[in-house]
Amino acid sequence: MPLEAIKQVSDAEDKAAAIRKDAYDQSKRLLAQAERDGRAMLEEARLQAEAEAARLLLEAEGPAKKQGEELLAAAQREGALLRAKAEGRMEKAVQLITERIVNG
């Protein structure tokens, strides 16, 4: 093989090695960038999910609080009604007890 042909083969091999190295380096850079982008997207999605969960919680608390207040008011009304009935019966009970004690 003439010296010039050997030189051309050697140059082609060097060129191919340089192209492979450049491709490898570029693929590593692209992979690193993709990982950074993926982590950033994941963090953004997590923050959005947290914000949405907080919004939904606030949205649900309103009706729940209102319902709790309504139940408390109803229980207070019922308690007042029962107390009034009991107080009305208390006087009658005192009279009956007094009559039994007096009449023996």
A tleap script that builds the chain and sets N, CA, C and O, in Angstrom:
source leaprc.protein.ff14SB
mol = sequence {
  NMET PRO LEU GLU ALA ILE LYS GLN VAL SER
  ASP ALA GLU ASP LYS ALA ALA ALA ILE ARG
  LYS ASP ALA TYR ASP GLN SER LYS ARG LEU
  LEU ALA GLN ALA GLU ARG ASP GLY ARG ALA
  MET LEU GLU GLU ALA ARG LEU GLN ALA GLU
  ALA GLU ALA ALA ARG LEU LEU LEU GLU ALA
  GLU GLY PRO ALA LYS LYS GLN GLY GLU GLU
  LEU LEU ALA ALA ALA GLN ARG GLU GLY ALA
  LEU LEU ARG ALA LYS ALA GLU GLY ARG MET
  GLU LYS ALA VAL GLN LEU ILE THR GLU ARG
  ILE VAL ASN CGLY
}
set mol.1.N position { 0.839 -1.154 0.000 }
set mol.1.CA position { 0.000 0.000 0.000 }
set mol.1.C position { 0.903 1.242 0.000 }
set mol.1.O position { 1.844 1.340 0.788 }
set mol.2.N position { 0.606 2.158 -0.872 }
set mol.2.CA position { 1.452 3.350 -0.916 }
set mol.2.C position { 1.291 4.162 0.369 }
set mol.2.O position { 0.264 4.081 1.043 }
set mol.3.N position { 2.262 4.899 0.678 }
set mol.3.CA position { 2.300 5.717 1.892 }
set mol.3.C position { 1.131 6.703 1.930 }
set mol.3.O position { 0.555 6.952 2.990 }
set mol.4.N position { 0.794 7.248 0.795 }
set mol.4.CA position { -0.327 8.212 0.721 }
set mol.4.C position { -1.649 7.536 1.103 }
set mol.4.O position { -2.464 8.151 1.790 }
set mol.5.N position { -1.877 6.319 0.687 }
set mol.5.CA position { -3.101 5.585 1.011 }
set mol.5.C position { -3.157 5.292 2.500 }
set mol.5.O position { -4.217 5.394 3.118 }
set mol.6.N position { -2.026 4.931 3.070 }
set mol.6.CA position { -1.970 4.662 4.509 }
set mol.6.C position { -2.300 5.945 5.274 }
set mol.6.O position { -3.034 5.925 6.262 }
set mol.7.N position { -1.742 7.055 4.797 }
set mol.7.CA position { -2.006 8.340 5.432 }
set mol.7.C position { -3.498 8.681 5.353 }
set mol.7.O position { -4.076 9.165 6.326 }
set mol.8.N position { -4.117 8.431 4.203 }
set mol.8.CA position { -5.549 8.713 4.029 }
set mol.8.C position { -6.389 7.844 4.968 }
set mol.8.O position { -7.342 8.333 5.576 }
set mol.9.N position { -6.046 6.576 5.088 }
set mol.9.CA position { -6.771 5.665 5.986 }
set mol.9.C position { -6.600 6.139 7.423 }
set mol.9.O position { -7.564 6.179 8.187 }
set mol.10.N position { -5.393 6.493 7.783 }
set mol.10.CA position { -5.123 6.963 9.133 }
set mol.10.C position { -5.882 8.253 9.426 }
set mol.10.O position { -6.441 8.416 10.511 }
set mol.11.N position { -5.904 9.175 8.453 }
set mol.11.CA position { -6.649 10.425 8.614 }
set mol.11.C position { -8.151 10.148 8.744 }
set mol.11.O position { -8.838 10.770 9.554 }
set mol.12.N position { -8.648 9.211 7.939 }
set mol.12.CA position { -10.076 8.861 7.993 }
set mol.12.C position { -10.423 8.244 9.341 }
set mol.12.O position { -11.476 8.530 9.909 }
set mol.13.N position { -9.536 7.399 9.849 }
set mol.13.CA position { -9.773 6.796 11.163 }
set mol.13.C position { -9.755 7.863 12.257 }
set mol.13.O position { -10.587 7.838 13.164 }
set mol.14.N position { -8.809 8.799 12.173 }
set mol.14.CA position { -8.750 9.883 13.149 }
set mol.14.C position { -10.014 10.752 13.087 }
set mol.14.O position { -10.571 11.160 14.106 }
set mol.15.N position { -10.436 11.013 11.853 }
set mol.15.CA position { -11.651 11.821 11.659 }
set mol.15.C position { -12.868 11.090 12.242 }
set mol.15.O position { -13.706 11.696 12.909 }
set mol.16.N position { -12.949 9.792 11.985 }
set mol.16.CA position { -14.063 8.994 12.504 }
set mol.16.C position { -14.029 8.958 14.027 }
set mol.16.O position { -15.076 9.037 14.669 }
set mol.17.N position { -12.862 8.842 14.601 }
set mol.17.CA position { -12.730 8.834 16.059 }
set mol.17.C position { -13.154 10.179 16.635 }
set mol.17.O position { -13.825 10.239 17.666 }
set mol.18.N position { -12.761 11.254 15.964 }
set mol.18.CA position { -13.153 12.589 16.427 }
set mol.18.C position { -14.670 12.766 16.320 }
set mol.18.O position { -15.292 13.344 17.211 }
set mol.19.N position { -15.256 12.276 15.247 }
set mol.19.CA position { -16.714 12.373 15.070 }
set mol.19.C position { -17.430 11.564 16.156 }
set mol.19.O position { -18.417 12.018 16.735 }
set mol.20.N position { -16.908 10.338 16.425 }
set mol.20.CA position { -17.499 9.513 17.481 }
set mol.20.C position { -17.390 10.211 18.837 }
set mol.20.O position { -18.346 10.213 19.612 }
set mol.21.N position { -16.218 10.811 19.129 }
set mol.21.CA position { -16.015 11.504 20.399 }
set mol.21.C position { -16.963 12.706 20.508 }
set mol.21.O position { -17.568 12.937 21.556 }
set mol.22.N position { -17.084 13.462 19.420 }
set mol.22.CA position { -17.997 14.606 19.429 }
set mol.22.C position { -19.446 14.149 19.643 }
set mol.22.O position { -20.200 14.762 20.399 }
set mol.23.N position { -19.811 13.073 18.967 }
set mol.23.CA position { -21.170 12.545 19.115 }
set mol.23.C position { -21.404 12.064 20.536 }
set mol.23.O position { -22.468 12.295 21.111 }
set mol.24.N position { -20.410 11.396 21.100 }
set mol.24.CA position { -20.527 10.913 22.481 }
set mol.24.C position { -20.650 12.090 23.449 }
set mol.24.O position { -21.507 12.091 24.332 }
set mol.25.N position { -19.777 13.098 23.273 }
set mol.25.CA position { -19.834 14.281 24.146 }
set mol.25.C position { -21.176 15.000 24.014 }
set mol.25.O position { -21.762 15.431 25.007 }
set mol.26.N position { -21.648 15.122 22.783 }
set mol.26.CA position { -22.936 15.794 22.573 }
set mol.26.C position { -24.072 14.989 23.187 }
set mol.26.O position { -24.994 15.563 23.766 }
set mol.27.N position { -24.016 13.673 23.067 }
set mol.27.CA position { -25.076 12.847 23.657 }
set mol.27.C position { -25.064 12.967 25.176 }
set mol.27.O position { -26.125 12.975 25.801 }
set mol.28.N position { -23.872 13.060 25.783 }
set mol.28.CA position { -23.789 13.243 27.231 }
set mol.28.C position { -24.378 14.598 27.637 }
set mol.28.O position { -25.090 14.701 28.636 }
set mol.29.N position { -24.068 15.642 26.841 }
set mol.29.CA position { -24.620 16.971 27.141 }
set mol.29.C position { -26.143 16.960 27.002 }
set mol.29.O position { -26.854 17.506 27.845 }
set mol.30.N position { -26.626 16.345 25.947 }
set mol.30.CA position { -28.074 16.281 25.732 }
set mol.30.C position { -28.762 15.490 26.844 }
set mol.30.O position { -29.831 15.873 27.317 }
set mol.31.N position { -28.145 14.392 27.252 }
set mol.31.CA position { -28.710 13.581 28.326 }
set mol.31.C position { -28.744 14.371 29.634 }
set mol.31.O position { -29.742 14.339 30.354 }
set mol.32.N position { -27.663 15.075 29.938 }
set mol.32.CA position { -27.624 15.887 31.162 }
set mol.32.C position { -28.680 16.984 31.108 }
set mol.32.O position { -29.357 17.251 32.102 }
set mol.33.N position { -28.818 17.616 29.952 }
set mol.33.CA position { -29.832 18.669 29.813 }
set mol.33.C position { -31.238 18.087 29.944 }
set mol.33.O position { -32.108 18.694 30.569 }
set mol.34.N position { -31.459 16.922 29.362 }
set mol.34.CA position { -32.769 16.271 29.460 }
set mol.34.C position { -33.081 15.917 30.915 }
set mol.34.O position { -34.222 16.056 31.355 }
set mol.35.N position { -32.076 15.463 31.658 }
set mol.35.CA position { -32.292 15.155 33.072 }
set mol.35.C position { -32.627 16.417 33.863 }
set mol.35.O position { -33.522 16.402 34.707 }
set mol.36.N position { -31.903 17.519 33.589 }
set mol.36.CA position { -32.207 18.784 34.268 }
set mol.36.C position { -33.616 19.257 33.924 }
set mol.36.O position { -34.373 19.673 34.801 }
set mol.37.N position { -33.957 19.189 32.646 }
set mol.37.CA position { -35.293 19.609 32.219 }
set mol.37.C position { -36.366 18.726 32.859 }
set mol.37.O position { -37.411 19.212 33.291 }
set mol.38.N position { -36.092 17.424 32.910 }
set mol.38.CA position { -37.056 16.500 33.515 }
set mol.38.C position { -37.259 16.789 34.992 }
set mol.38.O position { -38.390 16.778 35.479 }
set mol.39.N position { -36.159 17.051 35.715 }
set mol.39.CA position { -36.280 17.396 37.139 }
set mol.39.C position { -37.050 18.696 37.318 }
set mol.39.O position { -37.883 18.812 38.217 }
set mol.40.N position { -36.769 19.676 36.457 }
set mol.40.CA position { -37.475 20.963 36.540 }
set mol.40.C position { -38.970 20.778 36.265 }
set mol.40.O position { -39.810 21.367 36.946 }
set mol.41.N position { -39.292 19.963 35.273 }
set mol.41.CA position { -40.703 19.711 34.957 }
set mol.41.C position { -41.388 18.985 36.109 }
set mol.41.O position { -42.534 19.282 36.446 }
set mol.42.N position { -40.682 18.035 36.706 }
set mol.42.CA position { -41.229 17.294 37.832 }
set mol.42.C position { -41.485 18.221 39.012 }
set mol.42.O position { -42.529 18.128 39.658 }
set mol.43.N position { -40.550 19.108 39.294 }
set mol.43.CA position { -40.712 20.065 40.391 }
set mol.43.C position { -41.875 21.017 40.114 }
set mol.43.O position { -42.657 21.332 41.011 }
set mol.44.N position { -41.977 21.463 38.880 }
set mol.44.CA position { -43.092 22.344 38.514 }
set mol.44.C position { -44.426 21.616 38.670 }
set mol.44.O position { -45.391 22.188 39.177 }
set mol.45.N position { -44.482 20.374 38.240 }
set mol.45.CA position { -45.712 19.586 38.380 }
set mol.45.C position { -46.046 19.370 39.853 }
set mol.45.O position { -47.215 19.408 40.237 }
set mol.46.N position { -45.018 19.141 40.686 }
set mol.46.CA position { -45.252 18.959 42.125 }
set mol.46.C position { -45.810 20.231 42.741 }
set mol.46.O position { -46.755 20.183 43.528 }
set mol.47.N position { -45.228 21.362 42.385 }
set mol.47.CA position { -45.710 22.639 42.920 }
set mol.47.C position { -47.143 22.927 42.469 }
set mol.47.O position { -47.964 23.409 43.249 }
set mol.48.N position { -47.429 22.627 41.216 }
set mol.48.CA position { -48.790 22.822 40.711 }
set mol.48.C position { -49.771 21.901 41.434 }
set mol.48.O position { -50.883 22.312 41.764 }
set mol.49.N position { -49.361 20.667 41.678 }
set mol.49.CA position { -50.229 19.713 42.382 }
set mol.49.C position { -50.479 20.181 43.813 }
set mol.49.O position { -51.600 20.080 44.311 }
set mol.50.N position { -49.439 20.693 44.476 }
set mol.50.CA position { -49.622 21.212 45.835 }
set mol.50.C position { -50.567 22.406 45.839 }
set mol.50.O position { -51.433 22.514 46.707 }
set mol.51.N position { -50.402 23.302 44.872 }
set mol.51.CA position { -51.277 24.474 44.786 }
set mol.51.C position { -52.716 24.049 44.525 }
set mol.51.O position { -53.643 24.601 45.118 }
set mol.52.N position { -52.905 23.087 43.655 }
set mol.52.CA position { -54.260 22.603 43.339 }
set mol.52.C position { -54.879 21.924 44.557 }
set mol.52.O position { -56.063 22.102 44.842 }
set mol.53.N position { -54.068 21.144 45.273 }
set mol.53.CA position { -54.581 20.474 46.477 }
set mol.53.C position { -54.987 21.512 47.523 }
set mol.53.O position { -56.022 21.364 48.173 }
set mol.54.N position { -54.183 22.557 47.686 }
set mol.54.CA position { -54.519 23.609 48.650 }
set mol.54.C position { -55.798 24.321 48.234 }
set mol.54.O position { -56.646 24.625 49.073 }
set mol.55.N position { -55.936 24.586 46.932 }
set mol.55.CA position { -57.144 25.251 46.433 }
set mol.55.C position { -58.382 24.382 46.665 }
set mol.55.O position { -59.425 24.871 47.097 }
set mol.56.N position { -58.251 23.098 46.375 }
set mol.56.CA position { -59.382 22.190 46.575 }
set mol.56.C position { -59.748 22.066 48.051 }
set mol.56.O position { -60.925 21.972 48.401 }
set mol.57.N position { -58.738 22.066 48.907 }
set mol.57.CA position { -58.986 21.989 50.336 }
set mol.57.C position { -59.746 23.223 50.817 }
set mol.57.O position { -60.710 23.115 51.574 }
set mol.58.N position { -59.301 24.391 50.370 }
set mol.58.CA position { -59.998 25.625 50.741 }
set mol.58.C position { -61.428 25.616 50.201 }
set mol.58.O position { -62.367 26.040 50.875 }
set mol.59.N position { -61.565 25.132 48.991 }
set mol.59.CA position { -62.882 25.063 48.358 }
set mol.59.C position { -63.813 24.131 49.134 }
set mol.59.O position { -65.008 24.403 49.255 }
set mol.60.N position { -63.272 23.045 49.652 }
set mol.60.CA position { -64.078 22.074 50.393 }
set mol.60.C position { -64.357 22.554 51.818 }
set mol.60.O position { -65.390 22.217 52.395 }
set mol.61.N position { -63.435 23.344 52.390 }
set mol.61.CA position { -63.612 23.801 53.765 }
set mol.61.C position { -64.806 24.731 53.902 }
set mol.61.O position { -65.487 24.706 54.928 }
set mol.62.N position { -65.074 25.543 52.903 }
set mol.62.CA position { -66.186 26.493 52.974 }
set mol.62.C position { -67.513 25.804 53.237 }
set mol.62.O position { -68.162 26.094 54.242 }
set mol.63.N position { -67.934 24.900 52.364 }
set mol.63.CA position { -69.197 24.200 52.593 }
set mol.63.C position { -69.182 23.364 53.878 }
set mol.63.O position { -70.194 23.278 54.574 }
set mol.64.N position { -68.050 22.758 54.188 }
set mol.64.CA position { -67.975 21.939 55.403 }
set mol.64.C position { -68.142 22.807 56.644 }
set mol.64.O position { -68.827 22.421 57.590 }
set mol.65.N position { -67.519 23.971 56.638 }
set mol.65.CA position { -67.640 24.886 57.775 }
set mol.65.C position { -69.081 25.362 57.911 }
set mol.65.O position { -69.620 25.426 59.016 }
set mol.66.N position { -69.700 25.694 56.787 }
set mol.66.CA position { -71.094 26.144 56.812 }
set mol.66.C position { -71.995 25.036 57.345 }
set mol.66.O position { -72.878 25.292 58.163 }
set mol.67.N position { -71.778 23.820 56.889 }
set mol.67.CA position { -72.595 22.702 57.348 }
set mol.67.C position { -72.381 22.473 58.841 }
set mol.67.O position { -73.334 22.197 59.570 }
set mol.68.N position { -71.140 22.586 59.299 }
set mol.68.CA position { -70.854 22.431 60.726 }
set mol.68.C position { -71.553 23.500 61.549 }
set mol.68.O position { -72.105 23.215 62.612 }
set mol.69.N position { -71.529 24.733 61.054 }
set mol.69.CA position { -72.213 25.815 61.763 }
set mol.69.C position { -73.724 25.582 61.805 }
set mol.69.O position { -74.372 25.847 62.817 }
set mol.70.N position { -74.271 25.088 60.707 }
set mol.70.CA position { -75.705 24.793 60.670 }
set mol.70.C position { -76.056 23.679 61.658 }
set mol.70.O position { -77.064 23.767 62.359 }
set mol.71.N position { -75.231 22.639 61.715 }
set mol.71.CA position { -75.477 21.541 62.653 }
set mol.71.C position { -75.371 22.025 64.097 }
set mol.71.O position { -76.172 21.630 64.945 }
set mol.72.N position { -74.387 22.876 64.377 }
set mol.72.CA position { -74.233 23.420 65.720 }
set mol.72.C position { -75.438 24.269 66.101 }
set mol.72.O position { -75.946 24.160 67.218 }
set mol.73.N position { -75.899 25.109 65.188 }
set mol.73.CA position { -77.070 25.949 65.465 }
set mol.73.C position { -78.304 25.086 65.713 }
set mol.73.O position { -79.091 25.375 66.615 }
set mol.74.N position { -78.480 24.028 64.920 }
set mol.74.CA position { -79.628 23.134 65.097 }
set mol.74.C position { -79.543 22.431 66.460 }
set mol.74.O position { -80.550 22.288 67.153 }
set mol.75.N position { -78.348 22.001 66.831 }
set mol.75.CA position { -78.177 21.329 68.123 }
set mol.75.C position { -78.452 22.304 69.272 }
set mol.75.O position { -79.053 21.925 70.278 }
set mol.76.N position { -78.018 23.542 69.123 }
set mol.76.CA position { -78.276 24.537 70.158 }
set mol.76.C position { -79.780 24.824 70.278 }
set mol.76.O position { -80.300 24.957 71.386 }
set mol.77.N position { -80.468 24.919 69.150 }
set mol.77.CA position { -81.930 25.135 69.181 }
set mol.77.C position { -82.625 23.958 69.857 }
set mol.77.O position { -83.513 24.147 70.687 }
set mol.78.N position { -82.215 22.739 69.496 }
set mol.78.CA position { -82.825 21.554 70.081 }
set mol.78.C position { -82.539 21.488 71.585 }
set mol.78.O position { -83.412 21.126 72.374 }
set mol.79.N position { -81.307 21.840 71.972 }
set mol.79.CA position { -80.960 21.849 73.392 }
set mol.79.C position { -81.789 22.870 74.161 }
set mol.79.O position { -82.252 22.592 75.267 }
set mol.80.N position { -81.976 24.044 73.582 }
set mol.80.CA position { -82.785 25.080 74.235 }
set mol.80.C position { -84.232 24.620 74.373 }
set mol.80.O position { -84.872 24.863 75.396 }
set mol.81.N position { -84.739 23.962 73.354 }
set mol.81.CA position { -86.115 23.451 73.405 }
set mol.81.C position { -86.256 22.392 74.494 }
set mol.81.O position { -87.216 22.416 75.264 }
set mol.82.N position { -85.302 21.463 74.559 }
set mol.82.CA position { -85.347 20.427 75.584 }
set mol.82.C position { -85.219 21.037 76.982 }
set mol.82.O position { -85.891 20.599 77.916 }
set mol.83.N position { -84.357 22.048 77.123 }
set mol.83.CA position { -84.181 22.717 78.407 }
set mol.83.C position { -85.488 23.395 78.832 }
set mol.83.O position { -85.883 23.326 79.995 }
set mol.84.N position { -86.148 24.047 77.877 }
set mol.84.CA position { -87.407 24.723 78.181 }
set mol.84.C position { -88.469 23.706 78.609 }
set mol.84.O position { -89.223 23.952 79.550 }
set mol.85.N position { -88.525 22.575 77.921 }
set mol.85.CA position { -89.494 21.535 78.296 }
set mol.85.C position { -89.194 21.003 79.693 }
set mol.85.O position { -90.093 20.806 80.511 }
set mol.86.N position { -87.890 20.772 79.948 }
set mol.86.CA position { -87.494 20.240 81.252 }
set mol.86.C position { -87.821 21.237 82.359 }
set mol.86.O position { -88.280 20.837 83.429 }
set mol.87.N position { -87.596 22.514 82.122 }
set mol.87.CA position { -87.902 23.526 83.126 }
set mol.87.C position { -89.407 23.602 83.385 }
set mol.87.O position { -89.847 23.794 84.518 }
set mol.88.N position { -90.180 23.448 82.319 }
set mol.88.CA position { -91.637 23.442 82.478 }
set mol.88.C position { -92.101 22.250 83.295 }
set mol.88.O position { -93.041 22.376 84.079 }
set mol.89.N position { -91.481 21.125 83.137 }
set mol.89.CA position { -91.857 19.929 83.881 }
set mol.89.C position { -91.302 19.961 85.310 }
set mol.89.O position { -91.835 19.299 86.201 }
set mol.90.N position { -90.242 20.724 85.519 }
set mol.90.CA position { -89.608 20.796 86.830 }
set mol.90.C position { -90.598 21.311 87.877 }
set mol.90.O position { -90.668 20.767 88.980 }
set mol.91.N position { -91.352 22.337 87.548 }
set mol.91.CA position { -92.307 22.905 88.513 }
set mol.91.C position { -93.368 21.869 88.872 }
set mol.91.O position { -93.748 21.740 90.036 }
set mol.92.N position { -93.835 21.143 87.885 }
set mol.92.CA position { -94.842 20.117 88.147 }
set mol.92.C position { -94.252 19.005 89.023 }
set mol.92.O position { -94.916 18.505 89.931 }
set mol.93.N position { -92.989 18.618 88.741 }
set mol.93.CA position { -92.331 17.579 89.534 }
set mol.93.C position { -92.153 18.027 90.978 }
set mol.93.O position { -92.339 17.234 91.900 }
set mol.94.N position { -91.795 19.286 91.181 }
set mol.94.CA position { -91.635 19.811 92.538 }
set mol.94.C position { -92.965 19.759 93.272 }
set mol.94.O position { -93.010 19.380 94.443 }
set mol.95.N position { -94.024 20.125 92.615 }
set mol.95.CA position { -95.358 20.080 93.231 }
set mol.95.C position { -95.738 18.659 93.622 }
set mol.95.O position { -96.256 18.430 94.715 }
set mol.96.N position { -95.478 17.689 92.717 }
set mol.96.CA position { -95.818 16.294 93.009 }
set mol.96.C position { -95.003 15.779 94.204 }
set mol.96.O position { -95.541 15.106 95.083 }
set mol.97.N position { -93.722 16.096 94.228 }
set mol.97.CA position { -92.870 15.645 95.328 }
set mol.97.C position { -93.324 16.287 96.641 }
set mol.97.O position { -93.392 15.632 97.681 }
set mol.98.N position { -93.629 17.571 96.565 }
set mol.98.CA position { -94.091 18.273 97.777 }
set mol.98.C position { -95.386 17.670 98.267 }
set mol.98.O position { -95.534 17.457 99.471 }
set mol.99.N position { -96.318 17.388 97.400 }
set mol.99.CA position { -97.594 16.787 97.795 }
set mol.99.C position { -97.378 15.425 98.423 }
set mol.99.O position { -98.038 15.102 99.411 }
set mol.100.N position { -96.497 14.630 97.898 }
set mol.100.CA position { -96.225 13.313 98.461 }
set mol.100.C position { -95.603 13.411 99.835 }
set mol.100.O position { -95.923 12.638 100.739 }
set mol.101.N position { -94.696 14.386 99.980 }
set mol.101.CA position { -94.057 14.544 101.284 }
set mol.101.C position { -95.093 15.026 102.293 }
set mol.101.O position { -95.155 14.518 103.413 }
set mol.102.N position { -95.895 15.990 101.906 }
set mol.102.CA position { -96.891 16.570 102.830 }
set mol.102.C position { -97.994 15.561 103.115 }
set mol.102.O position { -98.400 15.418 104.268 }
set mol.103.N position { -98.479 14.875 102.128 }
set mol.103.CA position { -99.568 13.934 102.299 }
set mol.103.C position { -99.082 12.574 102.758 }
set mol.103.O position { -99.880 11.734 103.175 }
set mol.104.N position { -97.832 12.358 102.689 }
set mol.104.CA position { -97.142 11.239 103.231 }
set mol.104.C position { -97.484 9.924 102.797 }
set mol.104.O position { -96.894 8.948 103.259 }
savepdb mol mol.pdb
quit
